[in-house]
Amino acid sequence: MSVTDILDTAQYVVDKDGRQTAVLLDVHSWQVLRHLLEEITEDDHLGKLMAEVADEETLTAEDARKAYEAYLSEA
């Protein structure tokens, strides 16, 4: 499901004057949107971590994994 597909499922709540006041998504669309947002957040965290350790040539794979897990727990 793409972002456009998710947005196409949106339903609007309107007040008595017909002004949009809220947006409703079905549960499946909400779950997909939430997953996409989580992936974006993870990508952002990974990018920041990579920038922080870019000059560190001695970081082993295990150390990198631990550093990333620590970074995620702080975020």
PDB file of N, H, CA, C and O in Angstrom:
ATOM      1  N   MET A   1       0.860  -1.179   0.000  1.00  0.00           N
ATOM      2  CA  MET A   1       0.000   0.000   0.000  1.00  0.00           C
ATOM      3  C   MET A   1       0.900   1.235   0.000  1.00  0.00           C
ATOM      4  O   MET A   1       1.790   1.364   0.841  1.00  0.00           O
ATOM      5  N   SER A   2       0.670   2.110  -0.918  1.00  0.00           N
ATOM      6  H   SER A   2      -0.053   2.006  -1.601  1.00  0.00           H
ATOM      7  CA  SER A   2       1.469   3.331  -1.017  1.00  0.00           C
ATOM      8  C   SER A   2       0.860   4.447  -0.170  1.00  0.00           C
ATOM      9  O   SER A   2      -0.262   4.329   0.322  1.00  0.00           O
ATOM     10  N   VAL A   3       1.600   5.501  -0.015  1.00  0.00           N
ATOM     11  H   VAL A   3       2.512   5.596  -0.415  1.00  0.00           H
ATOM     12  CA  VAL A   3       1.095   6.655   0.738  1.00  0.00           C
ATOM     13  C   VAL A   3      -0.165   7.196   0.069  1.00  0.00           C
ATOM     14  O   VAL A   3      -1.121   7.571   0.749  1.00  0.00           O
ATOM     15  N   THR A   4      -0.165   7.236  -1.239  1.00  0.00           N
ATOM     16  H   THR A   4       0.611   6.932  -1.791  1.00  0.00           H
ATOM     17  CA  THR A   4      -1.347   7.715  -1.972  1.00  0.00           C
ATOM     18  C   THR A   4      -2.553   6.828  -1.690  1.00  0.00           C
ATOM     19  O   THR A   4      -3.662   7.323  -1.496  1.00  0.00           O
ATOM     20  N   ASP A   5      -2.334   5.513  -1.669  1.00  0.00           N
ATOM     21  H   ASP A   5      -1.432   5.110  -1.827  1.00  0.00           H
ATOM     22  CA  ASP A   5      -3.426   4.586  -1.347  1.00  0.00           C
ATOM     23  C   ASP A   5      -3.965   4.848   0.056  1.00  0.00           C
ATOM     24  O   ASP A   5      -5.175   4.847   0.282  1.00  0.00           O
ATOM     25  N   ILE A   6      -3.045   5.073   0.992  1.00  0.00           N
ATOM     26  H   ILE A   6      -2.062   5.073   0.808  1.00  0.00           H
ATOM     27  CA  ILE A   6      -3.459   5.359   2.372  1.00  0.00           C
ATOM     28  C   ILE A   6      -4.295   6.635   2.413  1.00  0.00           C
ATOM     29  O   ILE A   6      -5.353   6.673   3.042  1.00  0.00           O
ATOM     30  N   LEU A   7      -3.816   7.677   1.743  1.00  0.00           N
ATOM     31  H   LEU A   7      -2.956   7.647   1.233  1.00  0.00           H
ATOM     32  CA  LEU A   7      -4.537   8.950   1.753  1.00  0.00           C
ATOM     33  C   LEU A   7      -5.898   8.827   1.086  1.00  0.00           C
ATOM     34  O   LEU A   7      -6.845   9.514   1.468  1.00  0.00           O
ATOM     35  N   ASP A   8      -5.999   7.947   0.084  1.00  0.00           N
ATOM     36  H   ASP A   8      -5.230   7.389  -0.227  1.00  0.00           H
ATOM     37  CA  ASP A   8      -7.288   7.738  -0.586  1.00  0.00           C
ATOM     38  C   ASP A   8      -8.318   7.081   0.324  1.00  0.00           C
ATOM     39  O   ASP A   8      -9.516   7.176   0.059  1.00  0.00           O
ATOM     40  N   THR A   9      -7.874   6.411   1.399  1.00  0.00           N
ATOM     41  H   THR A   9      -6.901   6.334   1.614  1.00  0.00           H
ATOM     42  CA  THR A   9      -8.819   5.775   2.320  1.00  0.00           C
ATOM     43  C   THR A   9      -9.306   6.737   3.401  1.00  0.00           C
ATOM     44  O   THR A   9     -10.202   6.396   4.173  1.00  0.00           O
ATOM     45  N   ALA A  10      -8.732   7.919   3.460  1.00  0.00           N
ATOM     46  H   ALA A  10      -8.004   8.196   2.832  1.00  0.00           H
ATOM     47  CA  ALA A  10      -9.082   8.880   4.512  1.00  0.00           C
ATOM     48  C   ALA A  10     -10.544   9.297   4.417  1.00  0.00           C
ATOM     49  O   ALA A  10     -11.077   9.528   3.332  1.00  0.00           O
ATOM     50  N   GLN A  11     -11.167   9.383   5.567  1.00  0.00           N
ATOM     51  H   GLN A  11     -10.734   9.195   6.449  1.00  0.00           H
ATOM     52  CA  GLN A  11     -12.529   9.894   5.677  1.00  0.00           C
ATOM     53  C   GLN A  11     -12.469  11.107   6.603  1.00  0.00           C
ATOM     54  O   GLN A  11     -11.738  11.112   7.593  1.00  0.00           O
ATOM     55  N   TYR A  12     -13.239  12.121   6.271  1.00  0.00           N
ATOM     56  H   TYR A  12     -13.834  12.117   5.466  1.00  0.00           H
ATOM     57  CA  TYR A  12     -13.177  13.355   7.036  1.00  0.00           C
ATOM     58  C   TYR A  12     -14.382  13.504   7.940  1.00  0.00           C
ATOM     59  O   TYR A  12     -15.508  13.182   7.560  1.00  0.00           O
ATOM     60  N   VAL A  13     -14.129  13.997   9.141  1.00  0.00           N
ATOM     61  H   VAL A  13     -13.214  14.258   9.449  1.00  0.00           H
ATOM     62  CA  VAL A  13     -15.187  14.352  10.081  1.00  0.00           C
ATOM     63  C   VAL A  13     -15.408  15.847   9.914  1.00  0.00           C
ATOM     64  O   VAL A  13     -14.457  16.629   9.904  1.00  0.00           O
ATOM     65  N   VAL A  14     -16.652  16.231   9.784  1.00  0.00           N
ATOM     66  H   VAL A  14     -17.425  15.595   9.792  1.00  0.00           H
ATOM     67  CA  VAL A  14     -16.959  17.652   9.604  1.00  0.00           C
ATOM     68  C   VAL A  14     -17.855  18.135  10.734  1.00  0.00           C
ATOM     69  O   VAL A  14     -18.626  17.373  11.318  1.00  0.00           O
ATOM     70  N   ASP A  15     -17.728  19.429  11.022  1.00  0.00           N
ATOM     71  H   ASP A  15     -17.102  20.048  10.547  1.00  0.00           H
ATOM     72  CA  ASP A  15     -18.593  20.006  12.050  1.00  0.00           C
ATOM     73  C   ASP A  15     -19.918  20.411  11.421  1.00  0.00           C
ATOM     74  O   ASP A  15     -20.152  20.167  10.237  1.00  0.00           O
ATOM     75  N   LYS A  16     -20.781  21.029  12.213  1.00  0.00           N
ATOM     76  H   LYS A  16     -20.591  21.227  13.175  1.00  0.00           H
ATOM     77  CA  LYS A  16     -22.124  21.372  11.731  1.00  0.00           C
ATOM     78  C   LYS A  16     -22.106  22.355  10.568  1.00  0.00           C
ATOM     79  O   LYS A  16     -23.080  22.460   9.822  1.00  0.00           O
ATOM     80  N   ASP A  17     -20.975  23.088  10.411  1.00  0.00           N
ATOM     81  H   ASP A  17     -20.184  23.003  11.016  1.00  0.00           H
ATOM     82  CA  ASP A  17     -20.857  24.045   9.310  1.00  0.00           C
ATOM     83  C   ASP A  17     -20.173  23.428   8.089  1.00  0.00           C
ATOM     84  O   ASP A  17     -19.937  24.113   7.094  1.00  0.00           O
ATOM     85  N   GLY A  18     -19.862  22.150   8.167  1.00  0.00           N
ATOM     86  H   GLY A  18     -20.054  21.594   8.976  1.00  0.00           H
ATOM     87  CA  GLY A  18     -19.248  21.469   7.038  1.00  0.00           C
ATOM     88  C   GLY A  18     -17.729  21.609   6.964  1.00  0.00           C
ATOM     89  O   GLY A  18     -17.118  21.197   5.978  1.00  0.00           O
ATOM     90  N   ARG A  19     -17.119  22.183   7.993  1.00  0.00           N
ATOM     91  H   ARG A  19     -17.615  22.517   8.794  1.00  0.00           H
ATOM     92  CA  ARG A  19     -15.653  22.312   8.013  1.00  0.00           C
ATOM     93  C   ARG A  19     -15.029  21.013   8.495  1.00  0.00           C
ATOM     94  O   ARG A  19     -15.498  20.402   9.456  1.00  0.00           O
ATOM     95  N   GLN A  20     -13.975  20.603   7.821  1.00  0.00           N
ATOM     96  H   GLN A  20     -13.594  21.099   7.041  1.00  0.00           H
ATOM     97  CA  GLN A  20     -13.273  19.387   8.222  1.00  0.00           C
ATOM     98  C   GLN A  20     -12.588  19.611   9.567  1.00  0.00           C
ATOM     99  O   GLN A  20     -11.883  20.601   9.761  1.00  0.00           O
ATOM    100  N   THR A  21     -12.808  18.680  10.487  1.00  0.00           N
ATOM    101  H   THR A  21     -13.381  17.876  10.329  1.00  0.00           H
ATOM    102  CA  THR A  21     -12.239  18.823  11.831  1.00  0.00           C
ATOM    103  C   THR A  21     -11.322  17.666  12.217  1.00  0.00           C
ATOM    104  O   THR A  21     -10.535  17.784  13.156  1.00  0.00           O
ATOM    105  N   ALA A  22     -11.419  16.548  11.495  1.00  0.00           N
ATOM    106  H   ALA A  22     -12.058  16.452  10.732  1.00  0.00           H
ATOM    107  CA  ALA A  22     -10.593  15.383  11.815  1.00  0.00           C
ATOM    108  C   ALA A  22     -10.534  14.466  10.597  1.00  0.00           C
ATOM    109  O   ALA A  22     -11.312  14.592   9.652  1.00  0.00           O
ATOM    110  N   VAL A  23      -9.587  13.546  10.658  1.00  0.00           N
ATOM    111  H   VAL A  23      -8.955  13.444  11.426  1.00  0.00           H
ATOM    112  CA  VAL A  23      -9.431  12.563   9.592  1.00  0.00           C
ATOM    113  C   VAL A  23      -9.491  11.176  10.215  1.00  0.00           C
ATOM    114  O   VAL A  23      -8.875  10.925  11.251  1.00  0.00           O
ATOM    115  N   LEU A  24     -10.231  10.282   9.584  1.00  0.00           N
ATOM    116  H   LEU A  24     -10.732  10.485   8.743  1.00  0.00           H
ATOM    117  CA  LEU A  24     -10.317   8.894  10.028  1.00  0.00           C
ATOM    118  C   LEU A  24      -9.636   8.001   9.001  1.00  0.00           C
ATOM    119  O   LEU A  24      -9.804   8.180   7.795  1.00  0.00           O
ATOM    120  N   LEU A  25      -8.864   7.034   9.496  1.00  0.00           N
ATOM    121  H   LEU A  25      -8.727   6.888  10.476  1.00  0.00           H
ATOM    122  CA  LEU A  25      -8.278   6.007   8.641  1.00  0.00           C
ATOM    123  C   LEU A  25      -8.762   4.659   9.137  1.00  0.00           C
ATOM    124  O   LEU A  25      -8.936   4.458  10.339  1.00  0.00           O
ATOM    125  N   ASP A  26      -8.981   3.728   8.206  1.00  0.00           N
ATOM    126  H   ASP A  26      -8.840   3.890   7.230  1.00  0.00           H
ATOM    127  CA  ASP A  26      -9.306   2.379   8.653  1.00  0.00           C
ATOM    128  C   ASP A  26      -8.061   1.795   9.325  1.00  0.00           C
ATOM    129  O   ASP A  26      -6.949   2.277   9.111  1.00  0.00           O
ATOM    130  N   VAL A  27      -8.255   0.767  10.128  1.00  0.00           N
ATOM    131  H   VAL A  27      -9.159   0.376  10.302  1.00  0.00           H
ATOM    132  CA  VAL A  27      -7.172   0.219  10.941  1.00  0.00           C
ATOM    133  C   VAL A  27      -6.016  -0.267  10.063  1.00  0.00           C
ATOM    134  O   VAL A  27      -4.855  -0.010  10.379  1.00  0.00           O
ATOM    135  N   HIS A  28      -6.317  -0.958   8.977  1.00  0.00           N
ATOM    136  H   HIS A  28      -7.260  -1.166   8.721  1.00  0.00           H
ATOM    137  CA  HIS A  28      -5.243  -1.460   8.116  1.00  0.00           C
ATOM    138  C   HIS A  28      -4.407  -0.306   7.559  1.00  0.00           C
ATOM    139  O   HIS A  28      -3.178  -0.380   7.572  1.00  0.00           O
ATOM    140  N   SER A  29      -5.041   0.743   7.078  1.00  0.00           N
ATOM    141  H   SER A  29      -6.039   0.803   7.067  1.00  0.00           H
ATOM    142  CA  SER A  29      -4.306   1.900   6.537  1.00  0.00           C
ATOM    143  C   SER A  29      -3.466   2.552   7.624  1.00  0.00           C
ATOM    144  O   SER A  29      -2.327   2.949   7.378  1.00  0.00           O
ATOM    145  N   TRP A  30      -4.027   2.667   8.836  1.00  0.00           N
ATOM    146  H   TRP A  30      -4.952   2.345   9.037  1.00  0.00           H
ATOM    147  CA  TRP A  30      -3.279   3.243   9.955  1.00  0.00           C
ATOM    148  C   TRP A  30      -2.042   2.411  10.263  1.00  0.00           C
ATOM    149  O   TRP A  30      -0.967   2.969  10.482  1.00  0.00           O
ATOM    150  N   GLN A  31      -2.174   1.088  10.284  1.00  0.00           N
ATOM    151  H   GLN A  31      -3.048   0.635  10.106  1.00  0.00           H
ATOM    152  CA  GLN A  31      -1.045   0.221  10.577  1.00  0.00           C
ATOM    153  C   GLN A  31       0.047   0.350   9.515  1.00  0.00           C
ATOM    154  O   GLN A  31       1.233   0.390   9.842  1.00  0.00           O
ATOM    155  N   VAL A  32      -0.353   0.413   8.249  1.00  0.00           N
ATOM    156  H   VAL A  32      -1.316   0.381   7.983  1.00  0.00           H
ATOM    157  CA  VAL A  32       0.620   0.572   7.171  1.00  0.00           C
ATOM    158  C   VAL A  32       1.318   1.921   7.288  1.00  0.00           C
ATOM    159  O   VAL A  32       2.539   2.000   7.150  1.00  0.00           O
ATOM    160  N   LEU A  33       0.558   2.983   7.542  1.00  0.00           N
ATOM    161  H   LEU A  33      -0.434   2.919   7.654  1.00  0.00           H
ATOM    162  CA  LEU A  33       1.142   4.313   7.701  1.00  0.00           C
ATOM    163  C   LEU A  33       2.109   4.343   8.874  1.00  0.00           C
ATOM    164  O   LEU A  33       3.193   4.916   8.774  1.00  0.00           O
ATOM    165  N   ARG A  34       1.728   3.738   9.966  1.00  0.00           N
ATOM    166  H   ARG A  34       0.847   3.272  10.048  1.00  0.00           H
ATOM    167  CA  ARG A  34       2.593   3.699  11.149  1.00  0.00           C
ATOM    168  C   ARG A  34       3.890   2.950  10.843  1.00  0.00           C
ATOM    169  O   ARG A  34       4.968   3.374  11.259  1.00  0.00           O
ATOM    170  N   HIS A  35       3.786   1.843  10.120  1.00  0.00           N
ATOM    171  H   HIS A  35       2.911   1.498   9.781  1.00  0.00           H
ATOM    172  CA  HIS A  35       4.974   1.081   9.736  1.00  0.00           C
ATOM    173  C   HIS A  35       5.891   1.925   8.846  1.00  0.00           C
ATOM    174  O   HIS A  35       7.107   1.926   9.034  1.00  0.00           O
ATOM    175  N   LEU A  36       5.319   2.634   7.893  1.00  0.00           N
ATOM    176  H   LEU A  36       4.331   2.633   7.740  1.00  0.00           H
ATOM    177  CA  LEU A  36       6.123   3.509   7.022  1.00  0.00           C
ATOM    178  C   LEU A  36       6.831   4.588   7.833  1.00  0.00           C
ATOM    179  O   LEU A  36       8.001   4.879   7.586  1.00  0.00           O
ATOM    180  N   LEU A  37       6.140   5.176   8.788  1.00  0.00           N
ATOM    181  H   LEU A  37       5.190   4.939   8.989  1.00  0.00           H
ATOM    182  CA  LEU A  37       6.744   6.210   9.624  1.00  0.00           C
ATOM    183  C   LEU A  37       7.862   5.641  10.489  1.00  0.00           C
ATOM    184  O   LEU A  37       8.886   6.291  10.693  1.00  0.00           O
ATOM    185  N   GLU A  38       7.665   4.427  10.998  1.00  0.00           N
ATOM    186  H   GLU A  38       6.832   3.898  10.832  1.00  0.00           H
ATOM    187  CA  GLU A  38       8.710   3.785  11.794  1.00  0.00           C
ATOM    188  C   GLU A  38       9.951   3.517  10.943  1.00  0.00           C
ATOM    189  O   GLU A  38      11.076   3.689  11.411  1.00  0.00           O
ATOM    190  N   GLU A  39       9.744   3.092   9.688  1.00  0.00           N
ATOM    191  H   GLU A  39       8.830   2.951   9.307  1.00  0.00           H
ATOM    192  CA  GLU A  39      10.879   2.858   8.791  1.00  0.00           C
ATOM    193  C   GLU A  39      11.637   4.152   8.514  1.00  0.00           C
ATOM    194  O   GLU A  39      12.868   4.158   8.473  1.00  0.00           O
ATOM    195  N   ILE A  40      10.909   5.241   8.325  1.00  0.00           N
ATOM    196  H   ILE A  40       9.909   5.236   8.358  1.00  0.00           H
ATOM    197  CA  ILE A  40      11.553   6.533   8.091  1.00  0.00           C
ATOM    198  C   ILE A  40      12.379   6.932   9.310  1.00  0.00           C
ATOM    199  O   ILE A  40      13.500   7.420   9.173  1.00  0.00           O
ATOM    200  N   THR A  41      11.822   6.722  10.498  1.00  0.00           N
ATOM    201  H   THR A  41      10.910   6.325  10.609  1.00  0.00           H
ATOM    202  CA  THR A  41      12.534   7.048  11.730  1.00  0.00           C
ATOM    203  C   THR A  41      13.797   6.213  11.864  1.00  0.00           C
ATOM    204  O   THR A  41      14.856   6.732  12.214  1.00  0.00           O
ATOM    205  N   GLU A  42      13.683   4.908  11.584  1.00  0.00           N
ATOM    206  H   GLU A  42      12.822   4.487  11.299  1.00  0.00           H
ATOM    207  CA  GLU A  42      14.856   4.036  11.655  1.00  0.00           C
ATOM    208  C   GLU A  42      15.920   4.471  10.651  1.00  0.00           C
ATOM    209  O   GLU A  42      17.108   4.495  10.974  1.00  0.00           O
ATOM    210  N   ASP A  43      15.496   4.815   9.434  1.00  0.00           N
ATOM    211  H   ASP A  43      14.531   4.795   9.172  1.00  0.00           H
ATOM    212  CA  ASP A  43      16.445   5.275   8.426  1.00  0.00           C
ATOM    213  C   ASP A  43      17.144   6.549   8.878  1.00  0.00           C
ATOM    214  O   ASP A  43      18.344   6.717   8.664  1.00  0.00           O
ATOM    215  N   ASP A  44      16.387   7.446   9.503  1.00  0.00           N
ATOM    216  H   ASP A  44      15.412   7.310   9.676  1.00  0.00           H
ATOM    217  CA  ASP A  44      16.959   8.691  10.001  1.00  0.00           C
ATOM    218  C   ASP A  44      17.963   8.413  11.107  1.00  0.00           C
ATOM    219  O   ASP A  44      19.049   8.994  11.124  1.00  0.00           O
ATOM    220  N   HIS A  45      17.604   7.521  12.039  1.00  0.00           N
ATOM    221  H   HIS A  45      16.722   7.049  12.025  1.00  0.00           H
ATOM    222  CA  HIS A  45      18.516   7.164  13.129  1.00  0.00           C
ATOM    223  C   HIS A  45      19.788   6.531  12.583  1.00  0.00           C
ATOM    224  O   HIS A  45      20.889   6.847  13.032  1.00  0.00           O
ATOM    225  N   LEU A  46      19.631   5.638  11.613  1.00  0.00           N
ATOM    226  H   LEU A  46      18.736   5.381  11.248  1.00  0.00           H
ATOM    227  CA  LEU A  46      20.795   4.976  11.030  1.00  0.00           C
ATOM    228  C   LEU A  46      21.691   5.993  10.327  1.00  0.00           C
ATOM    229  O   LEU A  46      22.915   5.918  10.429  1.00  0.00           O
ATOM    230  N   GLY A  47      21.093   6.928   9.624  1.00  0.00           N
ATOM    231  H   GLY A  47      20.098   6.988   9.541  1.00  0.00           H
ATOM    232  CA  GLY A  47      21.873   7.962   8.952  1.00  0.00           C
ATOM    233  C   GLY A  47      22.662   8.809   9.941  1.00  0.00           C
ATOM    234  O   GLY A  47      23.824   9.135   9.698  1.00  0.00           O
ATOM    235  N   LYS A  48      22.034   9.162  11.048  1.00  0.00           N
ATOM    236  H   LYS A  48      21.090   8.897  11.245  1.00  0.00           H
ATOM    237  CA  LYS A  48      22.734   9.951  12.072  1.00  0.00           C
ATOM    238  C   LYS A  48      23.864   9.148  12.694  1.00  0.00           C
ATOM    239  O   LYS A  48      24.955   9.671  12.923  1.00  0.00           O
ATOM    240  N   LEU A  49      23.598   7.872  12.968  1.00  0.00           N
ATOM    241  H   LEU A  49      22.712   7.447  12.783  1.00  0.00           H
ATOM    242  CA  LEU A  49      24.632   7.026  13.545  1.00  0.00           C
ATOM    243  C   LEU A  49      25.804   6.882  12.585  1.00  0.00           C
ATOM    244  O   LEU A  49      26.961   6.975  12.995  1.00  0.00           O
ATOM    245  N   MET A  50      25.511   6.657  11.318  1.00  0.00           N
ATOM    246  H   MET A  50      24.571   6.581  10.985  1.00  0.00           H
ATOM    247  CA  MET A  50      26.580   6.507  10.331  1.00  0.00           C
ATOM    248  C   MET A  50      27.409   7.779  10.233  1.00  0.00           C
ATOM    249  O   MET A  50      28.628   7.713  10.078  1.00  0.00           O
ATOM    250  N   ALA A  51      26.767   8.927  10.322  1.00  0.00           N
ATOM    251  H   ALA A  51      25.776   8.981  10.448  1.00  0.00           H
ATOM    252  CA  ALA A  51      27.502  10.187  10.285  1.00  0.00           C
ATOM    253  C   ALA A  51      28.404  10.317  11.511  1.00  0.00           C
ATOM    254  O   ALA A  51      29.526  10.814  11.413  1.00  0.00           O
ATOM    255  N   GLU A  52      27.904   9.862  12.674  1.00  0.00           N
ATOM    256  H   GLU A  52      26.992   9.458  12.753  1.00  0.00           H
ATOM    257  CA  GLU A  52      28.690   9.965  13.905  1.00  0.00           C
ATOM    258  C   GLU A  52      29.910   9.056  13.901  1.00  0.00           C
ATOM    259  O   GLU A  52      30.943   9.399  14.475  1.00  0.00           O
ATOM    260  N   VAL A  53      29.797   7.905  13.259  1.00  0.00           N
ATOM    261  H   VAL A  53      28.958   7.626  12.792  1.00  0.00           H
ATOM    262  CA  VAL A  53      30.902   6.946  13.281  1.00  0.00           C
ATOM    263  C   VAL A  53      31.680   6.913  11.966  1.00  0.00           C
ATOM    264  O   VAL A  53      32.529   6.042  11.777  1.00  0.00           O
ATOM    265  N   ALA A  54      31.407   7.832  11.070  1.00  0.00           N
ATOM    266  H   ALA A  54      30.716   8.539  11.223  1.00  0.00           H
ATOM    267  CA  ALA A  54      32.047   7.817   9.752  1.00  0.00           C
ATOM    268  C   ALA A  54      33.563   7.862   9.849  1.00  0.00           C
ATOM    269  O   ALA A  54      34.244   7.226   9.045  1.00  0.00           O
ATOM    270  N   ASP A  55      34.103   8.591  10.802  1.00  0.00           N
ATOM    271  H   ASP A  55      33.550   9.108  11.455  1.00  0.00           H
ATOM    272  CA  ASP A  55      35.553   8.711  10.932  1.00  0.00           C
ATOM    273  C   ASP A  55      36.165   7.616  11.802  1.00  0.00           C
ATOM    274  O   ASP A  55      37.387   7.546  11.936  1.00  0.00           O
ATOM    275  N   GLU A  56      35.339   6.772  12.387  1.00  0.00           N
ATOM    276  H   GLU A  56      34.347   6.829  12.279  1.00  0.00           H
ATOM    277  CA  GLU A  56      35.823   5.717  13.279  1.00  0.00           C
ATOM    278  C   GLU A  56      36.134   4.466  12.463  1.00  0.00           C
ATOM    279  O   GLU A  56      35.220   3.746  12.063  1.00  0.00           O
ATOM    280  N   GLU A  57      37.395   4.207  12.218  1.00  0.00           N
ATOM    281  H   GLU A  57      38.137   4.792  12.543  1.00  0.00           H
ATOM    282  CA  GLU A  57      37.787   3.074  11.383  1.00  0.00           C
ATOM    283  C   GLU A  57      37.944   1.790  12.176  1.00  0.00           C
ATOM    284  O   GLU A  57      38.051   0.720  11.577  1.00  0.00           O
ATOM    285  N   THR A  58      37.964   1.854  13.496  1.00  0.00           N
ATOM    286  H   THR A  58      37.877   2.724  13.982  1.00  0.00           H
ATOM    287  CA  THR A  58      38.220   0.664  14.298  1.00  0.00           C
ATOM    288  C   THR A  58      36.934   0.036  14.842  1.00  0.00           C
ATOM    289  O   THR A  58      37.007  -0.906  15.631  1.00  0.00           O
ATOM    290  N   LEU A  59      35.778   0.523  14.448  1.00  0.00           N
ATOM    291  H   LEU A  59      35.718   1.288  13.807  1.00  0.00           H
ATOM    292  CA  LEU A  59      34.510   0.016  14.943  1.00  0.00           C
ATOM    293  C   LEU A  59      34.203  -1.329  14.274  1.00  0.00           C
ATOM    294  O   LEU A  59      34.024  -1.395  13.058  1.00  0.00           O
ATOM    295  N   THR A  60      34.143  -2.392  15.068  1.00  0.00           N
ATOM    296  H   THR A  60      34.289  -2.338  16.056  1.00  0.00           H
ATOM    297  CA  THR A  60      33.845  -3.720  14.534  1.00  0.00           C
ATOM    298  C   THR A  60      32.347  -3.844  14.290  1.00  0.00           C
ATOM    299  O   THR A  60      31.566  -3.000  14.727  1.00  0.00           O
ATOM    300  N   ALA A  61      31.957  -4.891  13.596  1.00  0.00           N
ATOM    301  H   ALA A  61      32.592  -5.578  13.241  1.00  0.00           H
ATOM    302  CA  ALA A  61      30.542  -5.101  13.314  1.00  0.00           C
ATOM    303  C   ALA A  61      29.736  -5.221  14.604  1.00  0.00           C
ATOM    304  O   ALA A  61      28.649  -4.653  14.714  1.00  0.00           O
ATOM    305  N   GLU A  62      30.264  -5.955  15.577  1.00  0.00           N
ATOM    306  H   GLU A  62      31.147  -6.416  15.488  1.00  0.00           H
ATOM    307  CA  GLU A  62      29.565  -6.123  16.852  1.00  0.00           C
ATOM    308  C   GLU A  62      29.470  -4.791  17.591  1.00  0.00           C
ATOM    309  O   GLU A  62      28.429  -4.467  18.162  1.00  0.00           O
ATOM    310  N   ASP A  63      30.552  -4.023  17.581  1.00  0.00           N
ATOM    311  H   ASP A  63      31.398  -4.286  17.117  1.00  0.00           H
ATOM    312  CA  ASP A  63      30.536  -2.713  18.228  1.00  0.00           C
ATOM    313  C   ASP A  63      29.548  -1.780  17.532  1.00  0.00           C
ATOM    314  O   ASP A  63      28.852  -1.001  18.184  1.00  0.00           O
ATOM    315  N   ALA A  64      29.494  -1.864  16.224  1.00  0.00           N
ATOM    316  H   ALA A  64      30.059  -2.496  15.694  1.00  0.00           H
ATOM    317  CA  ALA A  64      28.561  -1.020  15.464  1.00  0.00           C
ATOM    318  C   ALA A  64      27.122  -1.384  15.816  1.00  0.00           C
ATOM    319  O   ALA A  64      26.285  -0.496  15.981  1.00  0.00           O
ATOM    320  N   ARG A  65      26.823  -2.683  15.932  1.00  0.00           N
ATOM    321  H   ARG A  65      27.502  -3.404  15.797  1.00  0.00           H
ATOM    322  CA  ARG A  65      25.479  -3.125  16.291  1.00  0.00           C
ATOM    323  C   ARG A  65      25.110  -2.613  17.681  1.00  0.00           C
ATOM    324  O   ARG A  65      24.007  -2.107  17.889  1.00  0.00           O
ATOM    325  N   LYS A  66      26.024  -2.744  18.618  1.00  0.00           N
ATOM    326  H   LYS A  66      26.920  -3.155  18.449  1.00  0.00           H
ATOM    327  CA  LYS A  66      25.773  -2.278  19.985  1.00  0.00           C
ATOM    328  C   LYS A  66      25.574  -0.759  20.019  1.00  0.00           C
ATOM    329  O   LYS A  66      24.694  -0.256  20.718  1.00  0.00           O
ATOM    330  N   ALA A  67      26.396  -0.041  19.263  1.00  0.00           N
ATOM    331  H   ALA A  67      27.111  -0.450  18.695  1.00  0.00           H
ATOM    332  CA  ALA A  67      26.270   1.425  19.214  1.00  0.00           C
ATOM    333  C   ALA A  67      24.924   1.823  18.633  1.00  0.00           C
ATOM    334  O   ALA A  67      24.289   2.760  19.119  1.00  0.00           O
ATOM    335  N   TYR A  68      24.483   1.117  17.594  1.00  0.00           N
ATOM    336  H   TYR A  68      24.998   0.357  17.199  1.00  0.00           H
ATOM    337  CA  TYR A  68      23.192   1.434  16.971  1.00  0.00           C
ATOM    338  C   TYR A  68      22.048   1.126  17.934  1.00  0.00           C
ATOM    339  O   TYR A  68      21.110   1.915  18.044  1.00  0.00           O
ATOM    340  N   GLU A  69      22.110  -0.004  18.630  1.00  0.00           N
ATOM    341  H   GLU A  69      22.873  -0.645  18.541  1.00  0.00           H
ATOM    342  CA  GLU A  69      21.071  -0.334  19.605  1.00  0.00           C
ATOM    343  C   GLU A  69      21.023   0.699  20.723  1.00  0.00           C
ATOM    344  O   GLU A  69      19.941   1.089  21.161  1.00  0.00           O
ATOM    345  N   ALA A  70      22.179   1.143  21.184  1.00  0.00           N
ATOM    346  H   ALA A  70      23.059   0.826  20.828  1.00  0.00           H
ATOM    347  CA  ALA A  70      22.233   2.165  22.225  1.00  0.00           C
ATOM    348  C   ALA A  70      21.641   3.470  21.709  1.00  0.00           C
ATOM    349  O   ALA A  70      20.912   4.158  22.424  1.00  0.00           O
ATOM    350  N   TYR A  71      21.957   3.799  20.474  1.00  0.00           N
ATOM    351  H   TYR A  71      22.549   3.240  19.893  1.00  0.00           H
ATOM    352  CA  TYR A  71      21.448   5.029  19.873  1.00  0.00           C
ATOM    353  C   TYR A  71      19.918   4.977  19.770  1.00  0.00           C
ATOM    354  O   TYR A  71      19.240   5.960  20.070  1.00  0.00           O
ATOM    355  N   LEU A  72      19.379   3.828  19.343  1.00  0.00           N
ATOM    356  H   LEU A  72      19.930   3.030  19.098  1.00  0.00           H
ATOM    357  CA  LEU A  72      17.931   3.692  19.218  1.00  0.00           C
ATOM    358  C   LEU A  72      17.254   3.803  20.576  1.00  0.00           C
ATOM    359  O   LEU A  72      16.178   4.391  20.680  1.00  0.00           O
ATOM    360  N   SER A  73      17.860   3.252  21.612  1.00  0.00           N
ATOM    361  H   SER A  73      18.734   2.774  21.527  1.00  0.00           H
ATOM    362  CA  SER A  73      17.245   3.316  22.937  1.00  0.00           C
ATOM    363  C   SER A  73      17.225   4.728  23.494  1.00  0.00           C
ATOM    364  O   SER A  73      16.371   5.065  24.313  1.00  0.00           O
ATOM    365  N   GLU A  74      18.172   5.561  23.049  1.00  0.00           N
ATOM    366  H   GLU A  74      18.867   5.287  22.383  1.00  0.00           H
ATOM    367  CA  GLU A  74      18.211   6.951  23.490  1.00  0.00           C
ATOM    368  C   GLU A  74      17.244   7.826  22.715  1.00  0.00           C
ATOM    369  O   GLU A  74      16.797   8.856  23.219  1.00  0.00           O
ATOM    370  N   ALA A  75      16.917   7.424  21.490  1.00  0.00           N
ATOM    371  H   ALA A  75      17.281   6.587  21.081  1.00  0.00           H
ATOM    372  CA  ALA A  75      16.070   8.252  20.613  1.00  0.00           C
ATOM    373  C   ALA A  75      14.612   8.184  20.992  1.00  0.00           C
ATOM    374  O   ALA A  75      13.777   8.823  20.351  1.00  0.00           O
TER     375      ALA A  75
END
